[in-house]
């Protein structure tokens, strides 16, 4: 588990971008509003970073 968490944390930005792209395919409105896009991207990053806390 720690190995996976460490690998995730080395690429938080890239993974968060991928998560956002995934969400946009399902919720297109996410990118229509800059504030909502920023908040969603921040949420993606926070969720990835929380993996380390859980491990």
Jmol script that loads the backbone (N, CA, C; Angstrom):
load data "model"
ATOM      1  N   UNK A   1       0.814  -1.182   0.000  1.00  0.00           N
ATOM      2  CA  UNK A   1       0.000   0.000   0.000  1.00  0.00           C
ATOM      3  C   UNK A   1       0.865   1.256   0.000  1.00  0.00           C
ATOM      4  N   UNK A   2       1.907   1.258   0.797  1.00  0.00           N
ATOM      5  CA  UNK A   2       2.757   2.438   0.882  1.00  0.00           C
ATOM      6  C   UNK A   2       3.449   2.726  -0.444  1.00  0.00           C
ATOM      7  N   UNK A   3       3.810   1.687  -1.163  1.00  0.00           N
ATOM      8  CA  UNK A   3       4.456   1.865  -2.466  1.00  0.00           C
ATOM      9  C   UNK A   3       3.493   2.560  -3.426  1.00  0.00           C
ATOM     10  N   UNK A   4       2.265   2.116  -3.452  1.00  0.00           N
ATOM     11  CA  UNK A   4       1.256   2.722  -4.323  1.00  0.00           C
ATOM     12  C   UNK A   4       1.026   4.178  -3.921  1.00  0.00           C
ATOM     13  N   UNK A   5       0.896   4.437  -2.631  1.00  0.00           N
ATOM     14  CA  UNK A   5       0.674   5.802  -2.157  1.00  0.00           C
ATOM     15  C   UNK A   5       1.834   6.705  -2.541  1.00  0.00           C
ATOM     16  N   UNK A   6       3.041   6.217  -2.389  1.00  0.00           N
ATOM     17  CA  UNK A   6       4.223   6.996  -2.750  1.00  0.00           C
ATOM     18  C   UNK A   6       4.236   7.310  -4.239  1.00  0.00           C
ATOM     19  N   UNK A   7       3.918   6.325  -5.059  1.00  0.00           N
ATOM     20  CA  UNK A   7       3.872   6.549  -6.499  1.00  0.00           C
ATOM     21  C   UNK A   7       2.800   7.571  -6.867  1.00  0.00           C
ATOM     22  N   UNK A   8       1.656   7.501  -6.225  1.00  0.00           N
ATOM     23  CA  UNK A   8       0.592   8.470  -6.491  1.00  0.00           C
ATOM     24  C   UNK A   8       1.046   9.882  -6.144  1.00  0.00           C
ATOM     25  N   UNK A   9       1.720  10.013  -5.030  1.00  0.00           N
ATOM     26  CA  UNK A   9       2.110  11.339  -4.566  1.00  0.00           C
ATOM     27  C   UNK A   9       3.233  11.959  -5.390  1.00  0.00           C
ATOM     28  N   UNK A  10       3.952  11.159  -6.142  1.00  0.00           N
ATOM     29  CA  UNK A  10       4.997  11.731  -6.987  1.00  0.00           C
ATOM     30  C   UNK A  10       4.422  12.378  -8.235  1.00  0.00           C
ATOM     31  N   UNK A  11       3.153  12.122  -8.515  1.00  0.00           N
ATOM     32  CA  UNK A  11       2.528  12.659  -9.718  1.00  0.00           C
ATOM     33  C   UNK A  11       1.119  13.178  -9.436  1.00  0.00           C
ATOM     34  N   UNK A  12       0.942  13.892  -8.325  1.00  0.00           N
ATOM     35  CA  UNK A  12      -0.377  14.382  -7.949  1.00  0.00           C
ATOM     36  C   UNK A  12      -0.965  15.262  -9.048  1.00  0.00           C
ATOM     37  N   UNK A  13      -0.180  16.170  -9.563  1.00  0.00           N
ATOM     38  CA  UNK A  13      -0.682  17.105 -10.573  1.00  0.00           C
ATOM     39  C   UNK A  13      -1.161  16.380 -11.828  1.00  0.00           C
ATOM     40  N   UNK A  14      -0.358  15.458 -12.329  1.00  0.00           N
ATOM     41  CA  UNK A  14      -0.733  14.709 -13.528  1.00  0.00           C
ATOM     42  C   UNK A  14      -1.965  13.849 -13.319  1.00  0.00           C
ATOM     43  N   UNK A  15      -2.028  13.184 -12.175  1.00  0.00           N
ATOM     44  CA  UNK A  15      -3.188  12.346 -11.873  1.00  0.00           C
ATOM     45  C   UNK A  15      -4.446  13.185 -11.676  1.00  0.00           C
ATOM     46  N   UNK A  16      -4.300  14.341 -11.037  1.00  0.00           N
ATOM     47  CA  UNK A  16      -5.450  15.223 -10.839  1.00  0.00           C
ATOM     48  C   UNK A  16      -5.978  15.714 -12.187  1.00  0.00           C
ATOM     49  N   UNK A  17      -5.070  16.040 -13.099  1.00  0.00           N
ATOM     50  CA  UNK A  17      -5.484  16.446 -14.448  1.00  0.00           C
ATOM     51  C   UNK A  17      -6.242  15.325 -15.147  1.00  0.00           C
ATOM     52  N   UNK A  18      -5.755  14.095 -15.000  1.00  0.00           N
ATOM     53  CA  UNK A  18      -6.431  12.946 -15.605  1.00  0.00           C
ATOM     54  C   UNK A  18      -7.816  12.742 -14.992  1.00  0.00           C
ATOM     55  N   UNK A  19      -7.900  12.890 -13.668  1.00  0.00           N
ATOM     56  CA  UNK A  19      -9.201  12.755 -13.006  1.00  0.00           C
ATOM     57  C   UNK A  19     -10.171  13.809 -13.514  1.00  0.00           C
ATOM     58  N   UNK A  20      -9.678  15.037 -13.669  1.00  0.00           N
ATOM     59  CA  UNK A  20     -10.538  16.114 -14.162  1.00  0.00           C
ATOM     60  C   UNK A  20     -11.020  15.804 -15.575  1.00  0.00           C
ATOM     61  N   UNK A  21     -10.127  15.339 -16.435  1.00  0.00           N
ATOM     62  CA  UNK A  21     -10.535  14.977 -17.800  1.00  0.00           C
ATOM     63  C   UNK A  21     -11.622  13.897 -17.770  1.00  0.00           C
ATOM     64  N   UNK A  22     -11.451  12.922 -16.900  1.00  0.00           N
ATOM     65  CA  UNK A  22     -12.455  11.865 -16.756  1.00  0.00           C
ATOM     66  C   UNK A  22     -13.802  12.450 -16.327  1.00  0.00           C
ATOM     67  N   UNK A  23     -13.772  13.315 -15.325  1.00  0.00           N
ATOM     68  CA  UNK A  23     -15.013  13.917 -14.837  1.00  0.00           C
ATOM     69  C   UNK A  23     -15.677  14.772 -15.909  1.00  0.00           C
ATOM     70  N   UNK A  24     -14.877  15.482 -16.693  1.00  0.00           N
ATOM     71  CA  UNK A  24     -15.425  16.345 -17.737  1.00  0.00           C
ATOM     72  C   UNK A  24     -16.160  15.532 -18.788  1.00  0.00           C
ATOM     73  N   UNK A  25     -15.715  14.309 -19.051  1.00  0.00           N
ATOM     74  CA  UNK A  25     -16.422  13.486 -20.036  1.00  0.00           C
ATOM     75  C   UNK A  25     -17.816  13.126 -19.536  1.00  0.00           C
ATOM     76  N   UNK A  26     -18.004  13.127 -18.233  1.00  0.00           N
ATOM     77  CA  UNK A  26     -19.294  12.774 -17.662  1.00  0.00           C
ATOM     78  C   UNK A  26     -20.104  13.995 -17.213  1.00  0.00           C
ATOM     79  N   UNK A  27     -19.382  15.081 -16.885  1.00  0.00           N
ATOM     80  CA  UNK A  27     -20.037  16.312 -16.440  1.00  0.00           C
ATOM     81  C   UNK A  27     -19.396  17.479 -17.211  1.00  0.00           C
ATOM     82  N   UNK A  28     -19.790  17.690 -18.449  1.00  0.00           N
ATOM     83  CA  UNK A  28     -19.162  18.713 -19.300  1.00  0.00           C
ATOM     84  C   UNK A  28     -19.222  20.131 -18.713  1.00  0.00           C
ATOM     85  N   UNK A  29     -20.205  20.411 -17.894  1.00  0.00           N
ATOM     86  CA  UNK A  29     -20.333  21.747 -17.307  1.00  0.00           C
ATOM     87  C   UNK A  29     -19.141  22.109 -16.427  1.00  0.00           C
ATOM     88  N   UNK A  30     -18.392  21.106 -16.023  1.00  0.00           N
ATOM     89  CA  UNK A  30     -17.253  21.320 -15.143  1.00  0.00           C
ATOM     90  C   UNK A  30     -16.255  22.316 -15.725  1.00  0.00           C
ATOM     91  N   UNK A  31     -16.059  22.313 -17.017  1.00  0.00           N
ATOM     92  CA  UNK A  31     -15.062  23.209 -17.614  1.00  0.00           C
ATOM     93  C   UNK A  31     -15.666  24.484 -18.173  1.00  0.00           C
ATOM     94  N   UNK A  32     -16.956  24.608 -18.143  1.00  0.00           N
ATOM     95  CA  UNK A  32     -17.589  25.821 -18.661  1.00  0.00           C
ATOM     96  C   UNK A  32     -17.415  26.997 -17.710  1.00  0.00           C
ATOM     97  N   UNK A  33     -17.174  26.734 -16.456  1.00  0.00           N
ATOM     98  CA  UNK A  33     -17.003  27.767 -15.443  1.00  0.00           C
ATOM     99  C   UNK A  33     -15.603  27.626 -14.844  1.00  0.00           C
ATOM    100  N   UNK A  34     -14.779  28.682 -14.980  1.00  0.00           N
ATOM    101  CA  UNK A  34     -13.389  28.604 -14.511  1.00  0.00           C
ATOM    102  C   UNK A  34     -13.289  28.332 -13.014  1.00  0.00           C
ATOM    103  N   UNK A  35     -14.181  28.934 -12.232  1.00  0.00           N
ATOM    104  CA  UNK A  35     -14.135  28.712 -10.795  1.00  0.00           C
ATOM    105  C   UNK A  35     -14.471  27.260 -10.455  1.00  0.00           C
ATOM    106  N   UNK A  36     -15.509  26.727 -11.091  1.00  0.00           N
ATOM    107  CA  UNK A  36     -15.895  25.337 -10.855  1.00  0.00           C
ATOM    108  C   UNK A  36     -14.794  24.384 -11.302  1.00  0.00           C
ATOM    109  N   UNK A  37     -14.160  24.677 -12.426  1.00  0.00           N
ATOM    110  CA  UNK A  37     -13.049  23.847 -12.906  1.00  0.00           C
ATOM    111  C   UNK A  37     -11.920  23.841 -11.883  1.00  0.00           C
ATOM    112  N   UNK A  38     -11.564  25.018 -11.375  1.00  0.00           N
ATOM    113  CA  UNK A  38     -10.496  25.109 -10.381  1.00  0.00           C
ATOM    114  C   UNK A  38     -10.825  24.363  -9.101  1.00  0.00           C
ATOM    115  N   UNK A  39     -12.059  24.498  -8.657  1.00  0.00           N
ATOM    116  CA  UNK A  39     -12.471  23.794  -7.444  1.00  0.00           C
ATOM    117  C   UNK A  39     -12.465  22.280  -7.646  1.00  0.00           C
ATOM    118  N   UNK A  40     -12.908  21.843  -8.815  1.00  0.00           N
ATOM    119  CA  UNK A  40     -12.923  20.405  -9.100  1.00  0.00           C
ATOM    120  C   UNK A  40     -11.506  19.863  -9.178  1.00  0.00           C
ATOM    121  N   UNK A  41     -10.612  20.594  -9.829  1.00  0.00           N
ATOM    122  CA  UNK A  41      -9.213  20.164  -9.917  1.00  0.00           C
ATOM    123  C   UNK A  41      -8.588  20.112  -8.524  1.00  0.00           C
ATOM    124  N   UNK A  42      -8.880  21.107  -7.698  1.00  0.00           N
ATOM    125  CA  UNK A  42      -8.377  21.106  -6.329  1.00  0.00           C
ATOM    126  C   UNK A  42      -8.897  19.916  -5.531  1.00  0.00           C
ATOM    127  N   UNK A  43     -10.149  19.578  -5.761  1.00  0.00           N
ATOM    128  CA  UNK A  43     -10.736  18.422  -5.091  1.00  0.00           C
ATOM    129  C   UNK A  43     -10.051  17.130  -5.530  1.00  0.00           C
ATOM    130  N   UNK A  44      -9.769  17.033  -6.819  1.00  0.00           N
ATOM    131  CA  UNK A  44      -9.067  15.847  -7.340  1.00  0.00           C
ATOM    132  C   UNK A  44      -7.710  15.716  -6.655  1.00  0.00           C
ATOM    133  N   UNK A  45      -6.964  16.824  -6.596  1.00  0.00           N
ATOM    134  CA  UNK A  45      -5.646  16.806  -5.961  1.00  0.00           C
ATOM    135  C   UNK A  45      -5.742  16.405  -4.494  1.00  0.00           C
ATOM    136  N   UNK A  46      -6.697  16.983  -3.795  1.00  0.00           N
ATOM    137  CA  UNK A  46      -6.869  16.681  -2.367  1.00  0.00           C
ATOM    138  C   UNK A  46      -7.183  15.212  -2.131  1.00  0.00           C
ATOM    139  N   UNK A  47      -8.011  14.645  -2.991  1.00  0.00           N
ATOM    140  CA  UNK A  47      -8.347  13.227  -2.838  1.00  0.00           C
ATOM    141  C   UNK A  47      -7.137  12.341  -3.056  1.00  0.00           C
ATOM    142  N   UNK A  48      -6.303  12.680  -4.014  1.00  0.00           N
ATOM    143  CA  UNK A  48      -5.092  11.892  -4.239  1.00  0.00           C
ATOM    144  C   UNK A  48      -4.152  12.027  -3.039  1.00  0.00           C
ATOM    145  N   UNK A  49      -3.990  13.238  -2.542  1.00  0.00           N
ATOM    146  CA  UNK A  49      -3.095  13.466  -1.404  1.00  0.00           C
ATOM    147  C   UNK A  49      -3.600  12.774  -0.145  1.00  0.00           C
ATOM    148  N   UNK A  50      -4.896  12.609  -0.015  1.00  0.00           N
ATOM    149  CA  UNK A  50      -5.445  11.960   1.178  1.00  0.00           C
ATOM    150  C   UNK A  50      -5.103  10.473   1.230  1.00  0.00           C
ATOM    151  N   UNK A  51      -4.678   9.911   0.117  1.00  0.00           N
ATOM    152  CA  UNK A  51      -4.260   8.511   0.107  1.00  0.00           C
ATOM    153  C   UNK A  51      -3.114   8.298   1.077  1.00  0.00           C
ATOM    154  N   UNK A  52      -2.178   9.224   1.122  1.00  0.00           N
ATOM    155  CA  UNK A  52      -1.030   9.074   2.025  1.00  0.00           C
ATOM    156  C   UNK A  52      -1.481   9.069   3.482  1.00  0.00           C
ATOM    157  N   UNK A  53      -2.429   9.885   3.810  1.00  0.00           N
ATOM    158  CA  UNK A  53      -2.927   9.944   5.191  1.00  0.00           C
ATOM    159  C   UNK A  53      -3.570   8.620   5.576  1.00  0.00           C
ATOM    160  N   UNK A  54      -4.273   8.011   4.625  1.00  0.00           N
ATOM    161  CA  UNK A  54      -4.958   6.759   4.897  1.00  0.00           C
ATOM    162  C   UNK A  54      -3.985   5.588   5.051  1.00  0.00           C
ATOM    163  N   UNK A  55      -2.820   5.724   4.450  1.00  0.00           N
ATOM    164  CA  UNK A  55      -1.835   4.643   4.506  1.00  0.00           C
ATOM    165  C   UNK A  55      -0.966   4.890   5.659  1.00  0.00           C
TER     166      UNK A  55
END
end "model"
wireframe off; spacefill off
backbone 0.3
color backbone group
